[in-house]
Amino acid sequence: LWRLGYCARLLKTNHFRTAASNTSFPAAWMLLAQHSGRIPGLFIVVKKNTFFTMPETMEDKTNPELYLPHPGVRGMTLLNREAFKRTVVVPALKVKKEVVHSVLKSLKQSVLQRPGLKRVVEDPEDEDSRFVILDPHKVPEFSLAESEQQVLKQLNVRAEVSKYHLELSYENFKSEEILRAVLPEGQEVTSGFSRVGHIAHLNLRDHQLPYRHLIGQVIMDKNPGITCVVNKTNIIDSTYRNFEMEVLAGENNLVTKVKENNIAYELDFSKVYWNPRLGTEHGRVVQLLRAGDVLFDVFAGIGPFAIPAAKRRCRVFANDLNPESYAWLLHNCKLNKVDTKVKAFNMDGRDFLRGPVREELSKELPLLREEPKPAFHIVMNLPALAVEFLDVFRHLLVGEPCSPAALPTVHCYGFSKHSDPARDIQERAEAALGTSLAGRCSTFLVRNVAPNKEMLCLSFQIPADVLYKRPCPDEAKPASKRLCTSQDSSEEKVLS
């Protein structure tokens, strides 16, 4: 109550002292809200509905929207940088140039700290003096606090605050401020993006599409090194994991270079899959590998698992169905000088597992009787579909099982919208494998892809009773006379 009473007196003193005052009623309430420290919901509604329709009042020192671009840019679809210019009145101290540094240090809480704006400007009427620009939010009444005045007195500087006309332009505003000023009020503003080399990749909402070229230009202007901005125009193709895109601004050059975990890759972003948010996950899995281990990368892309594994002196078998990804995988293996350590394949994932993977495991696992043993890891990074491929492991090998410690470890990625995503992906994997993984698997949360959609990695050793099929006594007989069960016969057809 005391605070409200104080603010009421403040309003009366500062806004109603003359009948000619042109401060509007909503602005007065905003001042009251600011000094009370709370802005009730009612006041927020009033502000949103009236701010850009009110006459612009440059003298409103407590305006929380002080650094917004000129309201006339609302609705702009083609970028006009000149339209963002405006002049605002801010507090400033006139000081001798030899004490500028001391003043800045002493008043660092009140000095303007906005990036891109000078805190010290020349005085055109006095070459021996400078203006120190103060933050209008920290000095709202053009008056310094008593403690600050005492500091200036010790520096022999007059505590008189002047009004300085500060010119703002397009260069002084942040990208989110520009986009918030341009897009319709109340609509979501997208200023975030994924960076892939010199490319900024956006995922714009439908309501943002009319402004897409302006958004692209702003992103390019405000982020050094970005020379191309693209927007995804459809969902990722489940076959080749790439998507159509539209160039919004800059050069139409989608061949780029990236660096992840100190390894360089080159790629055509329009033809292969690359997600810069997965670098930590790539590094986590590669750290599980030791020299001499064997990695089977079923959906290898351009090599973010395969190449660092090869650099750790692992034997790598890498596969991708997309011929463009396969070509860039070969290119990046040569680029990183591991082309002799990586065997690359351009096959369907099932064919890769039933072919090169089964052949290598059939050859290597029976030999693992003595220490030290290499570990076998199978990475399946195709979150939309990988779980559906797990059924391939059912009776993939024939013969006596190897020792439990030598069984291959699978790292299978998947998406889940379930309230318990870890349980969901485990149950789906168990259904594909035909066995329980309780107590035999671990789940790692990779990242949140979208609201209520998680990406996870399920890791487990393939159970021996899943991986191996015991040989049938009548295996050598013609298929029509075999005595195997109907289940084994159907599995034989699948594996052939």
C-alpha positions as CSV (number, residue, x, y, z in Angstrom):
1,L,0.0,0.0,0.0
2,W,2.8,2.3,0.8
3,R,4.4,1.6,-2.6
4,L,1.1,2.3,-4.4
5,G,0.7,5.5,-2.4
6,Y,4.2,6.6,-3.4
7,C,3.6,5.8,-7.0
8,A,0.3,7.7,-7.0
9,R,2.1,10.8,-5.8
10,L,4.8,10.2,-8.4
11,L,2.2,10.0,-11.1
12,K,0.6,13.2,-9.9
13,T,3.9,15.0,-9.8
14,N,5.4,13.9,-13.1
15,H,2.4,13.4,-15.3
16,F,-0.4,15.6,-14.2
17,R,1.4,18.8,-13.2
18,T,0.1,20.7,-16.2
19,A,-3.2,20.5,-18.0
20,A,-1.3,20.4,-21.3
21,S,0.4,17.1,-20.4
22,N,0.1,14.8,-23.4
23,T,1.0,11.6,-21.5
24,S,-1.8,9.1,-22.1
25,F,-3.7,7.2,-19.4
26,P,-2.3,3.8,-20.3
27,A,1.3,5.1,-20.2
28,A,0.6,6.5,-16.7
29,W,-0.6,3.1,-15.6
30,M,2.6,1.6,-17.0
31,L,4.6,4.0,-14.9
32,L,2.7,3.0,-11.9
33,A,3.2,-0.7,-12.7
34,Q,6.9,-0.2,-13.2
35,H,7.4,1.6,-9.9
36,S,5.3,-0.8,-7.9
37,G,7.5,-3.7,-9.2
38,R,4.6,-5.6,-10.6
39,I,2.6,-5.5,-13.8
40,P,-0.8,-7.1,-13.3
41,G,-2.3,-9.0,-16.3
42,L,-4.8,-6.2,-16.9
43,F,-2.0,-3.7,-17.4
44,I,-0.2,-6.0,-19.8
45,V,-3.3,-6.1,-22.0
46,V,-3.7,-2.3,-21.9
47,K,0.0,-1.9,-22.9
48,K,-0.2,-4.3,-25.8
49,N,-3.3,-2.8,-27.3
50,T,-2.2,0.8,-27.0
51,F,1.6,1.1,-27.3
52,F,1.8,1.5,-31.1
53,T,-1.3,3.5,-31.5
54,M,-0.3,6.1,-28.9
55,P,1.5,9.2,-30.1
56,E,5.2,8.6,-29.8
57,T,6.6,10.3,-26.7
58,M,10.3,10.5,-26.9
59,E,10.4,12.2,-23.4
60,D,9.0,9.1,-21.7
61,K,12.1,8.2,-19.7
62,T,10.6,5.1,-18.1
63,N,9.3,3.5,-21.3
64,P,10.3,-0.2,-21.1
65,E,10.2,-0.4,-24.9
66,L,12.7,2.4,-25.4
67,Y,14.9,0.5,-27.8
68,L,12.3,-0.9,-30.1
69,P,12.6,0.0,-33.7
70,H,10.3,2.7,-35.2
71,P,6.7,1.4,-35.0
72,G,6.2,2.2,-38.7
73,V,8.1,-1.0,-39.6
74,R,5.2,-3.2,-38.5
75,G,4.1,-5.5,-41.4
76,M,7.2,-4.9,-43.5
77,T,8.0,-7.8,-45.9
78,L,10.9,-6.4,-47.9
79,L,13.7,-5.1,-45.7
80,N,14.1,-1.3,-45.7
81,R,16.9,-0.6,-43.2
82,E,16.4,3.2,-43.3
83,A,12.9,2.7,-41.9
84,F,14.3,1.6,-38.6
85,K,15.9,4.9,-37.7
86,R,14.6,6.8,-34.7
87,T,15.9,9.3,-32.1
88,V,15.4,8.9,-28.4
89,V,16.3,11.1,-25.5
90,V,18.6,9.5,-22.9
91,P,20.4,10.8,-19.8
92,A,24.1,11.7,-20.1
93,L,26.8,13.2,-18.0
94,K,29.2,15.8,-19.3
95,V,32.7,15.1,-18.0
96,K,36.3,16.1,-18.8
97,K,37.9,13.5,-21.0
98,E,40.7,12.8,-18.6
99,V,38.3,11.4,-16.0
100,V,36.1,9.5,-18.4
101,H,37.6,6.1,-17.4
102,S,37.1,6.8,-13.7
103,V,33.5,7.8,-14.2
104,L,32.8,4.7,-16.3
105,K,34.3,2.5,-13.5
106,S,32.5,4.3,-10.7
107,L,29.0,4.3,-12.4
108,K,29.2,1.0,-14.2
109,Q,25.8,0.0,-12.9
110,S,24.2,3.1,-14.4
111,V,26.2,3.5,-17.6
112,L,24.6,2.3,-20.9
113,Q,25.7,-1.3,-21.6
114,R,23.9,-2.0,-24.8
115,P,26.1,-3.7,-27.5
116,G,26.6,-1.6,-30.6
117,L,26.0,1.7,-28.9
118,K,28.8,4.0,-27.7
119,R,28.9,4.7,-24.0
120,V,31.2,7.8,-24.6
121,V,30.6,10.3,-27.3
122,E,32.3,13.6,-28.2
123,D,30.8,16.9,-27.1
124,P,30.6,19.0,-30.4
125,E,30.8,22.2,-28.4
126,D,33.8,21.3,-26.2
127,E,36.6,19.2,-27.5
128,D,38.0,18.7,-23.9
129,S,34.8,17.1,-22.7
130,R,32.8,14.0,-23.4
131,F,29.3,12.8,-22.8
132,V,28.9,9.6,-20.8
133,I,25.7,8.0,-21.9
134,L,23.6,6.6,-19.0
135,D,21.0,3.8,-19.1
136,P,17.6,5.5,-19.1
137,H,16.1,2.5,-17.3
138,K,18.7,3.0,-14.5
139,V,18.3,6.8,-14.4
140,P,14.6,7.2,-15.3
141,E,14.1,10.6,-13.8
142,F,17.3,12.2,-15.2
143,S,18.6,12.2,-11.7
144,L,21.3,10.2,-10.0
145,A,21.0,8.5,-6.7
146,E,22.6,10.2,-3.7
147,S,25.4,7.6,-3.5
148,E,26.3,8.2,-7.2
149,Q,26.3,11.9,-6.7
150,Q,28.8,11.5,-3.8
151,V,31.1,9.4,-6.1
152,L,31.0,12.1,-8.8
153,K,31.7,14.8,-6.1
154,Q,34.9,12.9,-5.2
155,L,35.9,12.9,-8.9
156,N,35.2,16.7,-9.1
157,V,32.5,16.0,-11.7
158,R,29.2,17.9,-11.6
159,A,26.3,15.5,-11.0
160,E,24.0,17.4,-13.4
161,V,22.4,14.9,-15.9
162,S,21.8,16.3,-19.4
163,K,19.4,15.2,-22.1
164,Y,21.2,13.6,-25.0
165,H,19.5,12.8,-28.3
166,L,20.6,9.3,-29.2
167,E,20.2,8.2,-32.8
168,L,19.3,4.6,-33.3
169,S,19.5,2.8,-36.6
170,Y,19.0,-0.8,-38.0
171,E,22.6,-1.7,-36.9
172,N,21.7,-0.9,-33.3
173,F,18.9,-3.4,-32.9
174,K,19.2,-7.1,-32.3
175,S,17.6,-9.6,-34.7
176,E,14.8,-10.6,-32.3
177,E,14.0,-6.9,-31.7
178,I,13.7,-6.3,-35.4
179,L,11.6,-9.3,-36.1
180,R,9.3,-8.6,-33.1
181,A,8.8,-5.1,-34.4
182,V,8.0,-6.3,-37.9
183,L,5.8,-9.4,-37.4
184,P,2.2,-9.0,-36.3
185,E,1.8,-8.4,-32.5
186,G,1.2,-11.5,-30.5
187,Q,2.7,-13.9,-33.0
188,E,5.7,-16.1,-32.3
189,V,9.0,-14.6,-33.4
190,T,11.7,-17.0,-34.7
191,S,15.3,-15.7,-34.5
192,G,17.0,-19.0,-33.7
193,F,18.5,-21.3,-36.3
194,S,20.8,-24.2,-36.9
195,R,24.2,-23.2,-38.3
196,V,25.8,-25.6,-40.8
197,G,29.1,-23.9,-42.0
198,H,28.1,-20.7,-43.8
199,I,24.4,-21.8,-43.9
200,A,21.7,-20.8,-41.4
201,H,18.8,-23.3,-41.4
202,L,15.4,-22.1,-40.3
203,N,12.1,-23.9,-39.6
204,L,9.6,-21.2,-40.1
205,R,5.9,-21.4,-39.0
206,D,3.1,-20.8,-41.5
207,H,2.4,-17.3,-40.1
208,Q,6.0,-16.3,-40.6
209,L,6.2,-17.3,-44.3
210,P,5.0,-14.0,-45.7
211,Y,8.1,-12.4,-44.0
212,R,10.5,-15.2,-44.8
213,H,12.8,-13.2,-47.1
214,L,13.0,-10.4,-44.6
215,I,13.7,-12.8,-41.8
216,G,16.5,-14.5,-43.8
217,Q,18.1,-11.1,-44.6
218,V,18.0,-10.1,-40.9
219,I,19.6,-13.4,-39.8
220,M,22.4,-12.9,-42.4
221,D,22.9,-9.3,-41.4
222,K,23.2,-10.0,-37.7
223,N,25.4,-13.1,-37.8
224,P,28.9,-12.7,-39.2
225,G,29.9,-15.6,-41.4
226,I,26.4,-16.5,-42.5
227,T,26.2,-16.1,-46.3
228,C,23.2,-18.3,-47.0
229,V,19.8,-18.7,-45.2
230,V,17.5,-21.5,-46.0
231,N,14.1,-22.6,-44.8
232,K,12.9,-26.3,-44.7
233,T,9.8,-26.7,-46.9
234,N,8.8,-30.2,-45.9
235,I,9.5,-33.0,-43.4
236,I,12.6,-35.1,-43.7
237,D,12.4,-37.8,-46.4
238,S,12.4,-41.2,-44.5
239,T,14.4,-42.9,-47.3
240,Y,17.3,-40.6,-47.8
241,R,16.9,-38.3,-44.7
242,N,17.1,-35.1,-46.6
243,F,14.5,-32.4,-47.2
244,E,13.5,-29.7,-49.7
245,M,14.5,-26.2,-48.8
246,E,14.2,-22.7,-50.1
247,V,17.0,-20.2,-50.1
248,L,15.7,-17.1,-48.3
249,A,18.7,-14.8,-48.5
250,G,22.3,-14.8,-49.7
251,E,24.2,-17.0,-52.2
252,N,22.7,-20.2,-53.5
253,N,25.6,-22.3,-52.4
254,L,24.7,-25.3,-50.2
255,V,28.0,-27.1,-50.3
256,T,29.6,-26.3,-47.0
257,K,32.3,-27.3,-44.4
258,V,31.6,-28.0,-40.8
259,K,33.7,-29.1,-37.8
260,E,32.5,-31.4,-35.1
261,N,34.6,-32.7,-32.2
262,N,37.8,-31.4,-34.0
263,I,37.0,-33.4,-37.2
264,A,36.2,-31.6,-40.5
265,Y,33.4,-32.7,-42.8
266,E,32.3,-31.4,-46.2
267,L,28.8,-31.9,-47.5
268,D,26.0,-30.7,-49.7
269,F,23.3,-29.7,-47.2
270,S,20.6,-30.0,-49.8
271,K,21.3,-33.6,-50.5
272,V,22.5,-35.2,-47.2
273,Y,21.4,-35.2,-43.6
274,W,23.4,-33.2,-41.1
275,N,22.3,-32.0,-37.7
276,P,24.7,-29.8,-35.7
277,R,22.8,-30.6,-32.5
278,L,24.0,-34.2,-32.4
279,G,27.8,-33.5,-32.0
280,T,27.7,-34.3,-28.3
281,E,25.9,-37.6,-28.9
282,H,28.3,-38.6,-31.6
283,G,31.2,-37.9,-29.2
284,R,29.5,-39.8,-26.4
285,V,29.2,-43.0,-28.4
286,V,32.6,-42.8,-29.9
287,Q,34.1,-42.5,-26.4
288,L,32.7,-46.0,-25.7
289,L,35.0,-47.5,-28.3
290,R,38.6,-48.8,-27.8
291,A,41.3,-49.3,-30.3
292,G,40.7,-52.6,-32.1
293,D,36.9,-52.6,-31.6
294,V,34.7,-53.1,-34.6
295,L,31.9,-50.6,-35.4
296,F,29.1,-51.3,-37.8
297,D,27.4,-48.0,-38.7
298,V,24.1,-49.0,-40.4
299,F,22.9,-45.5,-41.3
300,A,26.2,-43.7,-41.5
301,G,25.4,-40.5,-43.3
302,I,28.6,-38.6,-44.1
303,G,30.5,-40.3,-41.3
304,P,30.1,-38.5,-37.9
305,F,30.3,-41.9,-36.1
306,A,32.4,-43.8,-38.6
307,I,35.3,-41.3,-39.1
308,P,36.1,-40.5,-35.4
309,A,35.8,-44.3,-34.6
310,A,38.4,-44.9,-37.4
311,K,40.6,-42.3,-35.9
312,R,40.5,-44.2,-32.6
313,R,42.0,-47.2,-34.6
314,C,38.7,-49.1,-34.7
315,R,37.7,-51.3,-37.7
316,V,34.7,-49.6,-39.3
317,F,32.0,-50.9,-41.6
318,A,29.8,-47.9,-42.7
319,N,26.7,-48.0,-44.8
320,D,24.1,-45.5,-46.1
321,L,21.3,-46.0,-48.6
322,N,21.5,-42.4,-50.0
323,P,24.1,-42.4,-52.8
324,E,24.9,-38.8,-52.1
325,S,25.6,-39.6,-48.5
326,Y,27.8,-42.6,-49.6
327,A,29.7,-40.3,-51.9
328,W,30.3,-37.7,-49.2
329,L,31.2,-40.5,-46.8
330,L,34.0,-41.6,-49.1
331,H,35.1,-38.0,-49.6
332,N,35.3,-37.3,-45.9
333,C,37.1,-40.5,-45.2
334,K,39.8,-39.4,-47.6
335,L,39.7,-35.8,-46.2
336,N,40.4,-37.2,-42.8
337,K,42.9,-39.8,-44.0
338,V,41.0,-42.9,-42.7
339,D,39.8,-44.2,-46.1
340,T,41.9,-47.4,-45.6
341,K,40.3,-48.0,-42.2
342,V,36.6,-47.7,-43.3
343,K,34.8,-50.1,-45.5
344,A,31.9,-48.2,-47.0
345,F,28.7,-49.6,-48.5
346,N,25.7,-48.1,-50.4
347,M,23.0,-50.6,-49.4
348,D,19.6,-50.8,-47.7
349,G,20.1,-51.2,-43.9
350,R,18.5,-54.6,-43.8
351,D,20.7,-55.8,-46.6
352,F,23.8,-54.4,-44.8
353,L,22.9,-56.3,-41.6
354,R,22.1,-59.5,-43.4
355,G,25.2,-59.2,-45.6
356,P,28.4,-57.6,-44.5
357,V,27.5,-57.5,-40.8
358,R,26.4,-61.2,-40.6
359,E,29.4,-62.2,-42.6
360,E,31.9,-60.4,-40.3
361,L,30.2,-61.6,-37.1
362,S,30.1,-65.2,-38.3
363,K,33.8,-65.0,-39.1
364,E,35.0,-63.1,-36.0
365,L,32.8,-64.3,-33.0
366,P,33.8,-68.0,-33.0
367,L,37.4,-66.8,-32.7
368,L,36.8,-64.8,-29.5
369,R,37.9,-67.5,-27.1
370,E,40.9,-65.9,-25.7
371,E,41.6,-62.4,-24.2
372,P,41.9,-59.7,-25.2
373,K,38.6,-59.5,-27.1
374,P,37.6,-56.7,-29.4
375,A,34.1,-55.4,-28.8
376,F,31.5,-55.2,-31.5
377,H,29.2,-52.1,-31.7
378,I,26.3,-51.6,-34.1
379,V,25.0,-48.0,-34.4
380,M,21.5,-47.5,-35.8
381,N,21.0,-43.8,-36.1
382,L,17.7,-43.5,-38.0
383,P,15.4,-42.4,-35.2
384,A,12.2,-42.5,-37.3
385,L,12.6,-46.2,-38.3
386,A,15.6,-47.8,-36.7
387,V,13.6,-49.8,-34.1
388,E,11.7,-51.5,-36.9
389,F,15.1,-52.9,-38.2
390,L,15.8,-54.7,-34.9
391,D,13.9,-57.8,-36.1
392,V,16.8,-58.5,-38.4
393,F,18.8,-59.7,-35.4
394,R,16.4,-62.6,-34.7
395,H,18.5,-65.7,-35.5
396,L,20.9,-63.7,-37.7
397,L,23.7,-66.2,-36.9
398,V,23.7,-69.9,-37.0
399,G,25.7,-72.2,-34.6
400,E,26.9,-72.3,-31.1
401,P,26.7,-68.9,-29.3
402,C,29.9,-67.1,-28.4
403,S,30.7,-66.0,-24.9
404,P,28.2,-63.5,-23.4
405,A,30.9,-60.9,-23.1
406,A,31.5,-60.9,-26.9
407,L,27.9,-60.4,-27.9
408,P,27.5,-57.3,-30.1
409,T,26.2,-54.1,-28.5
410,V,23.5,-52.2,-30.3
411,H,22.9,-48.4,-30.0
412,C,19.5,-47.9,-31.5
413,Y,18.0,-44.4,-31.8
414,G,14.3,-43.6,-31.8
415,F,11.7,-40.9,-31.3
416,S,9.0,-41.1,-28.7
417,K,5.9,-39.0,-27.8
418,H,5.0,-41.3,-24.9
419,S,4.7,-39.9,-21.4
420,D,7.4,-42.4,-20.4
421,P,9.7,-42.4,-23.5
422,A,12.3,-44.7,-22.1
423,R,9.7,-47.4,-21.4
424,D,8.1,-46.8,-24.8
425,I,11.3,-47.3,-26.8
426,Q,12.3,-50.4,-24.8
427,E,8.9,-52.0,-25.3
428,R,9.0,-51.3,-29.0
429,A,12.5,-52.8,-29.2
430,E,11.4,-55.9,-27.2
431,A,8.5,-56.4,-29.6
432,A,10.9,-56.4,-32.6
433,L,13.4,-58.7,-31.0
434,G,10.9,-61.1,-29.5
435,T,12.4,-61.1,-26.0
436,S,12.6,-59.0,-22.9
437,L,15.4,-56.5,-22.3
438,A,14.6,-55.9,-18.6
439,G,17.8,-55.4,-16.8
440,R,19.8,-55.8,-20.0
441,C,19.6,-52.4,-21.6
442,S,20.1,-48.7,-20.9
443,T,18.3,-45.6,-22.3
444,F,20.0,-42.3,-22.9
445,L,17.9,-39.1,-23.5
446,V,19.6,-37.4,-26.5
447,R,17.5,-34.3,-26.9
448,N,14.1,-32.8,-27.0
449,V,13.1,-32.6,-30.7
450,A,9.8,-30.9,-30.3
451,P,7.2,-30.4,-27.6
452,N,6.3,-33.8,-26.3
453,K,8.8,-35.5,-28.7
454,E,12.1,-36.9,-27.4
455,M,15.0,-38.5,-29.2
456,L,16.5,-41.4,-27.3
457,C,19.3,-44.0,-27.6
458,L,18.6,-47.5,-26.4
459,S,21.8,-49.6,-25.9
460,F,21.9,-53.3,-25.2
461,Q,23.8,-56.5,-26.0
462,I,21.9,-58.7,-28.3
463,P,20.7,-61.7,-26.3
464,A,22.3,-65.0,-27.5
465,D,18.9,-66.6,-27.8
466,V,17.9,-63.8,-30.2
467,L,21.0,-63.6,-32.3
468,Y,21.7,-67.4,-32.7
469,K,19.7,-70.1,-34.4
470,R,20.8,-73.6,-33.6
471,P,21.4,-75.7,-36.7
472,C,18.7,-78.1,-37.7
473,P,19.7,-81.8,-37.8
474,D,18.3,-82.2,-41.3
475,E,19.8,-78.9,-42.6
476,A,21.4,-80.6,-45.6
477,K,18.1,-82.2,-46.8
478,P,16.0,-80.5,-49.6
479,A,13.7,-77.8,-48.3
480,S,10.6,-79.9,-49.0
481,K,11.9,-82.7,-46.7
482,R,13.3,-80.7,-43.8
483,L,12.1,-81.6,-40.3
484,C,12.6,-78.1,-38.9
485,T,9.7,-76.3,-37.3
486,S,7.5,-74.0,-39.5
487,Q,8.8,-71.1,-37.5
488,D,12.4,-71.9,-38.5
489,S,11.4,-72.4,-42.1
490,S,9.8,-69.0,-42.3
491,E,12.9,-67.4,-40.7
492,E,15.0,-69.2,-43.3
493,K,13.0,-67.6,-46.1
494,V,13.4,-64.1,-44.5
495,L,17.2,-64.5,-44.1
496,S,17.8,-65.9,-47.6
